[in-house]
Amino acid sequence: MGKFHPLYLHYSELPWSMRTLFTATLLVMATGYLFALLHLYGSHAGRDGEPGLSIKDVVIAYSGSKESTRLESALRGPMASMLPTSEANKIFGWIHGGLDKAVFEKDIDSIMEKRCLACHDGSNPHIPQLGGYDNVLETAQLDEGVDIFTLVRVSHIHLFGLTFIFFITSLIFSHAYVRPVWLKSVIVAFPFVTILLDIFSWYLTKIFEPFAYVIVISGGLMGGCFAFMWVVSMYQMWLFKVSARFAARSAPRRAIG
């Protein structure tokens, strides 16, 4: 079996209180991860006008679309459920009909006021203001994707947030019995590599669209690492019997509840 590092403790050697803490943490994190995936799907799916999430949706989200405006991309994608199809088609017709101000004041302004101004009233500087012709006209220009300032703001939030998530998950996973040790170390380190790949690819996709594949692949590998560490940790914490493997360790190292 080989020697264990003197600081290594398996879950079976930890107090019940610590295992309960780890379990509660993992359950809440898994729930949060699920909601994050749902949000990701809702914010990107349908941008290309087709149902579901595709590589083209990811490209449009970060580098923009050469075929539609920012407003149209939003209304076909993350904002599609915010207004009826008939009203969305009116807005699309106005966009492709030349963005006439008189048509806006007659048909579009009331839709914006009714469906959009609750959030897009200018009180939040991070989302477009949709009150009045001039503000809406800015969003009805060619879609160039997420602007650099927004990417920088979202990047630092994700870098800090995901680092904390995977630090905690990896710390819990470090008590698992996985051999060889180098494989365990790779599993612990790999999510942090995928975080950097994912976030830097946001910027690179604006320059070279195939980097959208790196975003999708790195995100999938990140989720796979999280799932693997979560399942192994929960299984070994409560179901995997390893006491015999640690029989040679001294009594004071054993859990007493």
Stockholm file with secondary structure:
# STOCKHOLM 1.0

chainA/1-257         MGKFHPLYLHYSELPWSMRTLFTATLLVMATGYLFALLHLYGSHAGRDGEPGLSIKDVVIAYSGSKESTRLESALRGPMASMLPTSEANKIFGWIHGGLDKAVFEKDIDSIMEKRCLACHDGSNPHIPQLGGYDNVLETAQLDEGVDIFTLVRVSHIHLFGLTFIFFITSLIFSHAYVRPVWLKSVIVAFPFVTILLDIFSWYLTKIFEPFAYVIVISGGLMGGCFAFMWVVSMYQMWLFKVSARFAARSAPRRAIG
#=GR chainA/1-257 SS CCCCCTTCCCGGGSCHHHHHHHHHHHHHHHHHHHHHHHHHHHHHTTTTSSSSCCHHHHHHHHHCCSSSBHHHHHHHTTTGGGSCHHHHHHHHHHHHTTCCHHHIIIIIHHHHHHHTTTTCSSSCTTSCCCSSHHHHHHHTSBCCCSCHHHHHHHHHHHHHHHHHHHHHHHHHHTTSCCSSHHHHHHHHHHHHHHHHHHHHHHHHHHHCTTHHHHHHHHHHHHHHHHHHHHHHHHHHHHTCCCGGGGTTSCGGGSCCC
#=GC SS_cons         CCCCCTTCCCGGGSCHHHHHHHHHHHHHHHHHHHHHHHHHHHHHTTTTSSSSCCHHHHHHHHHCCSSSBHHHHHHHTTTGGGSCHHHHHHHHHHHHTTCCHHHIIIIIHHHHHHHTTTTCSSSCTTSCCCSSHHHHHHHTSBCCCSCHHHHHHHHHHHHHHHHHHHHHHHHHHTTSCCSSHHHHHHHHHHHHHHHHHHHHHHHHHHHCTTHHHHHHHHHHHHHHHHHHHHHHHHHHHHTCCCGGGGTTSCGGGSCCC
//
